[in-house]
């Protein structure tokens, strides 16, 4: 017999026997026997034999103080064993089941992350990826979710890909475990910005899940919700909205108003409301979802903070800038404390706070925060991720607001080029960048290059989102400014009247965008010779702006001076 290798005590971890595992699984919302096969944990005799084998090789020791054993890398019980091959396989299987039986909880709740962190090193050495046991499959799926929630998107993707490569040839493309791990892979691809690949995966697995489990099965609904996310990422907002509108009631009926999956579906529907321009409905749904998240999930959980950030954006979108700032400052402080500065939840809150600060005229604070946030996005997401590009566009908006229009143009040209390459020329994100580049060029005095770009972008917005979408109307406001610069006053007046009419139907009269549209119309009227009426309108708008935005806000000063206002468009999170 070979001598036992000594292993440092600090290398061991505690593994306790699990009780009532099925009840725990049902309580967490993902029963690990859902694939139709139930595995048995090792019985007392076999469990004892397994422990003796592990201990014989110096890989574990019994802790007399607690009902547990302290185990090093479990795989060594197999690879260093001199037992016959069938016994080795039996031991390997029991090791895998023991790992899968560990109490671990919801992988997206940070209070459980230390358990997943302890389990993670043992998965592949123990051969868990080669297991056909549904409980082991559930452990792999949960680990993919944990890595994604933790922010290790590449690790999540790689583990899911290895699981698919292992299970698909053995189990077949219609096996539930294969379909569900492919769904998890698609979710991670979405988080990485791989919208096209995620969409292809969802479109393949949805009919298979429906055929195997049914249209109303949670796995099928979950995949459909993911497909809506992929469509949003590709800029197909109305198609995504239709799916979210269909699936949300199913979750609510099946699981109730307060279930985690119902709240996730509500969150996604609110995102779709926002993207199709139904901003008040997005606000109301996010407000209700946030109330339920605070009560049932906890205010410091990632899912709650994500809704809180979106609610802060909703408040900004409807013109409640002060409330938006209060909400986002609170959310950012909590996210930093819980997740650190570079986690996706924190970065999203920070970037949204910058936008609100900028639109309130707090440019120095916005500049400082957007600089650090941009670096965080590049470190964690890479410079080509859509969220990193949106942050880069906000860097340019802050630079322009501070008067550095040439630098803003250079930054936006780079963002626009990457959006074109990654998302295509007609994606709303690309069009937002094109709109912003046009207004930065105009501010820099380069109307010759601004005019053709804003004309082209305005037409593309109509085709992409419709003539009545807020983004379309804002872009048309900027096109009217280009007409004024070219002395085409009558066309500018027509567009100004059109924009003010439709924006007033969507927002209250104190909304900053409505104030800008009203001021621009008054300037166009003055250019057409209606001096007295234009002066009265400008005075009224200036008084409102001073009250809402403050007397020193750049827009208030522009209105008082009778200067037209151009407006940026900020890509919304999908």
N, C-alpha and C positions, 0 to 999 in steps of 0.2 A: 504494500500500500504506500502510495506517495505521501510524504509529510504534509500536514495541514498548513496552508498558507495563512499567515496572520493578516488580519484586516483591521485597520484602525477603528476604534469604537465609533468615532464621529462619522464613519461612512455608513453606519447602519441607520435604518428608519423603522418606525413602529408600524406594524400591520395588525389591526384588531379584527376579530371575527365580526361579520356583519349580521344583523338581525333585521327581519321584516323588510327585506330588500324590495319586494314588489310594492308594498305600501308606500315606501319612500319614493319609488319610481313614479307611482301614480300621482303622488302628491306634487312632484316636481313637474308633472305635465308631459313626461316622455317615458312611458312604460317600456322597459327594456325587453319584454317578451312580446312586443308588438309585431314581430315578424312571424309569429305563429309557431315558434319552437321554444320550448323552455329547457334551460340547462340546469342541472343540479350542482350546487356547490359541493365540495368534498365532504363526505360523511366523516364521523368522528375517527374511525379506524384509519381511513385513507388520509385524512387530514393529519393525524399523528405520524403516519409513515412519511408523509411529505416533509413535515417539520424535521423528523429525524434525519432524512436524506440531506436537507438543507444544512442542518447543524453539523452533520458528519464532515462536510467539506469546509467548515469554518465560515459559512456564509450567513449564519444566524445564531442567535442565542436566545434562550428563553429568559424573559424578564420576570422574576418572581414577584415584583412589586405590583404588576398590573397583568390582566389576562390577555397577554399579547406576546408576540415574538418580535425581536429586532432583526430585520433582514437587510442584507446588502443587495447586490444585483441578483434578482431572482433567476435570471437565465443561467447563472453558473451552476445551479442545481442540475441543469441538463447537460451543458456543454462539457463539464468536467466529470460527468458521471461515467462509471464503467458498467452501468446497467445495460441490459439488452435493449435493442432499438424500440420494441413495442412499449417497454416500461418507460424508456426515456420520453416517448411521445405522450404516454399517459401522464407522466410527471409534468411535462411541458403544458399539457392541457389544463391540469389542475392549477399550475402557476398562473396561467392566463385567466382562469375563472376567479382565482383569488384576487388578482388585480381588479377584475371587473366588479367584484363584490365589494370593493372598498367604498365606504360612504363618501360621496363627493359633492352631491348637491348640484344646483344650477350652475353650469359653466360660465354663465354671463354675470354672475354675482361675485363681486370681488372678495367677499368674505370666504368664498370657497376656493380661491385661486391657489392658496398654499397647498391644498390637497392635490390639485391637478399638477402643480409644479413638482411635487414629490413623485407622482405617478409617471410623469412624462418620460423620464430617462429609461424606464423599464419596458415601454411598449414594444419597441422593435427588437431589443435584445431577447425578450421573452418569446418572440415569434407571434405576438398578438395580431399582427397584420395578416398572418397566414391562417388564423382561426376562422372556423365556420360557425362559431357559437354566437347567437344573437346578442347575448349580454356583452361579449367582447366587442362585437360590432358597435354596440351602443357606447361603450367606453371610447372607442376610436372616434365616433361622431362627436361625442361630448368634448374630446380633446381638440378636435378641429375648431369647434365653437369657442372653446376656452382661448386658444391661441388667437383667434380673430378678435375676441372681446378684449384680450390683453393688449392688442395692437401689433402682434407678430403676424402680420398678414402673409408674409412670404412663408413662414413656418407652417401656418394654417394651410396654405395652398399646397405645399410640398407633401404634408402628411395626407391630405385628402387625395392627392394624385397617386401616392403610393398605395393607398387603400383601394382606389379604383383599379389600379393595375393588378393588384393581388386578387380582388374579389371577382371582377368581371369575367375573367376566363373560366373560373371554377363554378360560379353561381349563375351566370347568364345575365343578360341585360335587363330582364324583367324582374329579377329578384328584388324584394323590397329593400334589403340592405344596400344593394348596388344603387338603386334609385335614390335612396335617402342620402347616401354619402355623395352622390353626384349633385344632389341639391345643395348640400353643404359646400361643395367645391364651387358651385355657381355663386353662392352667397359671398364667398371669399373673393371670387373674381370681381363681383360687383364692388366690393370695398376697395379693390385695387384699381378700379376704373376700367376693367376689361368688360365693357358692356356688351359688345358683339358676341364674344365667346360665351358669356353668361347667358345671353338670350338664346343662343343655339342650344345650350344645354337644357335650359328650362323648356323650350319648345319640344325637345325630344322626350324629356321625362314626364311631362304633364299628362299626355295621353296614356303613357304606360302606367303611371300611378292611378289614373282614373279607371283604366281597365282592370287593374289588379285590386285596388282598394275602394274605388268609387269616387264620384265627383265631389262628394261632401266630406271625404276623409281629411283629417287634419294635414296629413302629408301632402295631399293634392292641393289643398287650399294654400298651404305654406309655399308650395312651388309656384302657384299662380300669383301669389303676392310678390314672389321674387321676380317673376316675369314682368310684372308691372314696374318694378324697380329698374330692370334692364331697359325697358322701353323709355322710362323717364331719362335714364342716362343717355340714351340715343336721341333724346329730344322729341320723342313721340308722346307728348304730354296728354293729349286727348285719349289716345288708346290706353295709356296707363290709368287714366282717371276712370275709364269704363270698367276696367278690371277691379280696381280698388273699390268702386261703388258696388260691384257685384259681390265681392268676397267679404267685405266688412260686416254686412248683416248676417252672413253665415257663421262667422266667428262669434258674434254677439248672441245669436240664438242658441248655438251649441254650448258655449262656454260661459256666457254671462258677461255683463258689462265690465267686470273688474279683473277678468283673467288676463294674464300677461300677453297671450297671443291676441286677444281682442284689442288690448291697448296698443300693441304693435301695429295691428291693422288700422286702428284709428289714426295713429301717427302717420302711416303711409297715405291714407286718404287725405289727411290735412295737407301733406306735401303736394299731392296731386291737385287739390283745390288751389293751392298757392300758384302752382305752375300754369294752370289754365286761366289764372287771373281772377279767381273767386276768393279774394283776399279776406273778406269779412267772414266767410264760412270757414276758412282755414284758421283764423283767429279763434273763433268760437269753439271749434272742435279741439284745437290744441289746448285751449284754456280748460276745457272739461277733462281732457286726457291728463293734463298736468295735475289737476286736482286729485284724480284717482291715483296717479303714480305716487304723488306725495303721501297719500294715505295708505296705499297697499304695497308699494314697492320700496319706498324710502327715498328721501330727498337727495341722498348722496350716490344713488345707483346710476350707472351710466345711462340706462334707458330713461330715467327721470331727467337727468341733466340734458340729454339730447332734446327731449320735448321742451324743457325750459329754454334752451337756446332758440329753438324754432318759435316758441311763443314770443321771445324777445324780438325776433325778426318780424313776426306778425304785427306786433305793436308798432314797429318802425314802418312797416308797409302801409298801415292805415293812418299813419301820421302822428302816433303817440310817442314822440321821440323821448320825452322825459321818462315815461314809464318803461320804454324799451331800454334806456340806459340803466335804470335801477335794476331791472330784471337781469340784464346781461352782466352787470358788474357783480351781482350776487352769485350768478351761475359760474362765472369765471373763477371767482375766489374759491368756491367749493370744488370745482374741477381741478384746480391747481393743487389744492390740499389733498385730494383723494388720489388723483391719477398722475400728478406731475405736469410739467409744462409742455411736454412733447407728445402727450397722448392725443389721439384724434378728437376726443370729446373736448379737451381743453383748447386745442387749436381752433376748432369750429366756433366755440364761444368767444375766443379772443378776436378772431377775424370779424365776427358779427358786431362785437362791441366797438371795434375800430370804425366800422361803417356808421354806426349810430353816433359816435363821437364826432366823426367828420361832418355828418349832416347837422349836428348841433353847433358846428363851428369850433370844436375843441381840437384844433389841428396839431398842436404840439404833442398832446397826449396820444392822438391817433398815430402820429409819425413814429413815436417811440415804440408803441406796442406793435404796429404793423411790421416794423423792422425785425423784431425778435420773432414774431409769429411766422413771417416769411421764411426765416432761417429754420424754424422748427418744422415747417411743412417740407422743406427740401431735404432735411435730415431723415424724416420719417416716411415720407411718401415718394420722394424723388421729384425732380423738376418737371416731369411730364404728366404727373397725376392731375386730373381735372381740378381737384380741390386746391392743389398747389398753384395751378394756373389762375384760378379765381382769386387766390390770395395775391398773386403777382399783379393781377389787374387792380386790386385794391391799393397795392403799393403805388401804382401809377396814379390812381385817383387822388391819393393823399398828396403825392408830389405836385400834381397839377393844382390842387386846392391851395397849396403853399406857394404857388407862383412859378414852379419849375416845369413849365409846359414842354420844353424841348426834351428834358429827361423823361417826362411822362410819355411823350410820343415814342421815344426809343423803347421804353419798357413795354408799351402796349403793342408795338409792332412785333416784338418777339412773342408775346402771349398770343396775338392773333395768328401768327404763323403756325404756332404749335397747335392751337385749336383747329385751324384749317386742316392740318395734317392728321390729327388724332380723331376729330369729330366730324369734319367736313364743313363746307362753306355755308350750309343752311341750318346748322345746329344753332339753337337759341344762344348758347354760350358764345359761339363764334360771332354771332350777330351782335351780342352785347359788347364784345371787345371791339368790333368794327365801329359801333356807335360811339364808344368812348374814345377811340382813336380819332374819329372825325371831329369830336368837340375839342379834343386837346390840340389838334391841328388848327382849328378855328381860333382857339385862345392864343395860340402862338402866332397868329396872323397869316397862316397859310391856308387861306380860303380856297385857293385853286385846287389843292389836294383834298380839302375837306368836303367840298361840294359833291364830286362824283361818288365818293365813298358813302356819304350819308344818303344820297339818292338811291344807290343800289341797296343799301342796308334796309331802308324803309320799305322798299318793295319786297325784299326777302322776309321781313318780319310779317307782313300781311299774309304771305303764302304759308309761313311756318306756324303762326299762332292765331291768325285772323285779324280783321281790321279793328276790332274793339278791344284787343288785349292791351293792358297797361303798357307793356314794353313797346308795342307798335305805336301807341299814342305818344309816348315819350320820344321815340325816334322821330316821329313826324313833327313834334315841337322843334327838335333840332334841325330838321329839314327846313322848317319855316324860317329859322334863323339864317340858314344858308341863302334862302330866297331874299331876305332883307339885305344881306351882305352884297347880293348881286343886283340890288335895286328893283327886285321883282315883288313889289309891295302887295299888289292885289292877290297874288298867289299865296304869299305869306299870311295875309289877312284871312283868306279862305281856310287855310290849314289851322290857324290859331283859333278861329271860331269852332271848327270841327273838334279840335283837341279839347278845348275848354268845355264844350257841351258834353262830350262823352266822359271826360274825367270827372266832371261835376256830378254825373249820374253814378259814379262808382265811389267817390270819396266825399267827405265833408268839405265845406268851403275853406276850412282852416288848414287843410292838408297842404304840406309844402309844395307838392307837385301842382295842385290846383292853384295855389298862389302864384307859382311861376307861370302857369298857363294864362292866368288872368292878367298878370303884368305884361306878358308878351303881347297879348291881344291889345292891351291899351297902347303899347308902343306902336303897333302896326296901325291902329286907328289914328294916332298922332301923325304918322308918316303919310296917311291918306288925307290929312287936312282937318280931321275932327279934333282940333286942339282942346277945346273946352271939355268935351266928354272924356277924352283921353286923360286929361289932368285930374278930373274928378275920380276916375277909376283908379288911376295910379295912387292917388292920395288914400283912397279907401283900402287898397291892397297893402300899401306901405304901413298903414296903421295896424292892420291885422298881422302882418309879418313881424312888426316890432313886438307885438304882444305875444305871438306864438314862438317865434324864433329868437327874439331878443334884438335890441336896437343896433348891436354891433355885428350881427350875423352877416356874412357876405351877401346873402340873398336880399336881406333887408336893405342894405346899402345900395345894391344894384337897383332895386325897385325905386328907392328914393331918388336915385340919379337918372331914372328912366332908361336904364340899360337892360337889354334883353338877357334872359337867363337860359343857358343850356343845361341839360340834365344827363347825368350818367345813368347807366343801367348796371346793376350788380347781379351777376349770375346767382341763382338760388340753388341751395343744396338739393340734390335729388334723392 
